Every structure is written in structure tokens, then in C-alpha cells.
Amino acid sequence: MSAKRLCAALLCWLALPAKADTPAEIVILGEVHDNPHAHLEQAAALKALRPTAVVFEMLTAEEAAKADADRSQIAQAWAASGWQHFDIYAPIFDALGDARIIGAAAPREAVQRVYREGAAALFGLRRRASALTSPCRRISRPRG
């Protein structure tokens, strides 16, 4: 079995609890970016689960709202998000049925602000309570 197919099968296996007699309220489907097999498996899981909403990490709330209001605008919302390869993600959107499209991507301006000023900048007056008053230290990952 190829690594891509194995990864796609693993993603489906992880979704099995949602197909149980007592359905889960929240199911998280992971993915391997740019892997068409993984996206086809996600689409199959969505068809089986028939969710009321699907959250996309790639779309902002604004982009998702446009796509949710007018399904013919999904590809344009995707393009606006800056993500590429809509063609391999399209089966996921095709499998949504009546599920709402929800965006969870942070707006680009907010992400850039965090890079410039640190995460505490987003919390305003609450930053002291959030323990984000000092910069995080860099963590290096071992290569290998």
C-alpha cells in the first residue's frame, strides 16, 4: 500500500467514532495537504457523516460566509484565501450537502501583527492575564 493511500485510510479510520451509534457532536478530519487521496477520503467521510457544518482552516470567516451564502462562489473564496490546488479540495465541497461552510483562518493582518508584535498584541488589555507579556523562546526541532 502506498504511503498516500495508507495516510488516507488512517484519516478514515480516525473518523470511525463519528459513525458510531451515538454520533459525536464534533469530528475532526485531518488531512495531508496536497494529497488528492486524503481529500477524496474526507469527502467520503463527509457524505457518510452528513454534518450540519464544516469548518475550514483555510478560509476566513468572511470568505466562508460568501461561499456559504452562494455555493457558486466557493472557488472564488478559495482563491481569495491564497490557498492553491482547489481542484483537489473540490470533492470536499461537493460532499457538503446542506452543511454550513465556516471559516476558521485568522485574517492575514492579524497573523502579520502577531509576527511583528507577538501574540499579546491581539489581546489588548487582557494580555497580562493571558501570560503573553514576554516573547516566546524559539524552539528548534532536531533534523533527521
N, C-alpha and C positions, 0 to 999 in steps of 0.2 A: 504494500500500500504506500502510495507516495506521501510525502510529508504534508502536502497541501490537503489531500483527502483525509489524512489522519487528523489534522487540525480541524477540518470542517466537521468530521464525525465527533470529535471531542466537544465542539460547540453545541452540537445537537444533544449529546449525552448530558451536558450541563443544563439543558433546558428541560429535561425529563421531569424534574419535580413540578414544573408548571403544568404538566399534562396529567398529574395525579388526580385521584377522585376529589380531593379537596384542593381546588386551584389556588395557586399563590396569588396574592394581590399585586406583587411586583416581581417581575422576572427580568434578569439582566442577561442579555445576549452579548457576549464578547465577539470580537472579530479579529481577523488578521487583515490589516489594511491591504488593499490592492490584491486580494485573493478572491477571484470570482467564485471559487467553490465555497468558500466560507459565506459569501453573500447569498448564494443560492440556498445554502442550508438555513441561513437566517430567515430567508423568505418562506421556506417550507415550515419553519417553526412558527412564524407569524400567522400563516394560514391555519395551522393547527390550533394555535392559542386564541385566535380571534380577539386580540386586545381592544380595549376601549381607547387607548392612547399609546403612542410610541415616542420616546424621547430620543432625539438625535443630538449627539455631542458635537456634530459638525455644523449645525445651524444655530444661529442666534434666535432669540425669541421672536424678533421682528421678521427674520427670514422665514421661520417656521409658520408664523401667523399668516403670511402671504400665501405660502404653499398650502396651508390647511384650508384657507378660505377659498382658494381656487386651485384645484389639483393640476390644472394645465400649467401652473406656474412653478411646479416642483423643480424642473430642470433649471429654470432661471434663478430660483432661490439657491439652488446648489451652486451654480456658477458664481453668484454674488458672495457665497461663503468663502470662495477661494479654494475649495477642495476640487480635485481633479477626478477624472475617470467616472463620471456619472453613470456611464453605461453599465459598469459592474455593480453599482448600487441601485440601479433602476428596479431590478426584481424585488428588492425590499419594499420600495414604494408601491409597486404593483400589487404586493401582497397585503397591503394595509387594510383593504376593505374600507369600512367606515371609521377606522381608528383615527383619532385626532393626531396631528403632527405637532410635536412640542420641541422647541429648540432649547438646548442647554449650553451652547457655546458662549463663552464670555465675549462680549464685544471687543473688537480689536483694540480700541482705545484703552479699555480697562486693562487688557493684558500688557500693552505697551507701558502703561503707567506703573504697573507692578514691576516691570523690568527696570524702569527708570528710578522709581522711588521706594520700592519694596511693598510687600503686601499690606503693611499697616496703612498705607496711603488710602486704601479703599475703605477703611473702617472709620475714618474721621475721628470723632471724639471718643469712640469706643475702643480705639486701638490699644490704650493702656490695659483695659480689661481683657483684651484678646491676647495679651502677651506677645504682641508683634511689634514691640518697640525697638528691638535690636535686630540687625540683619542676620539672616541665616548663614551659617558657615557652609562653604562648598563641600560637597561630598564627592569624592572621586570613586568611581567604580573600577574594580580590577578588570583588566582586559584579559581575555583568554578564551 
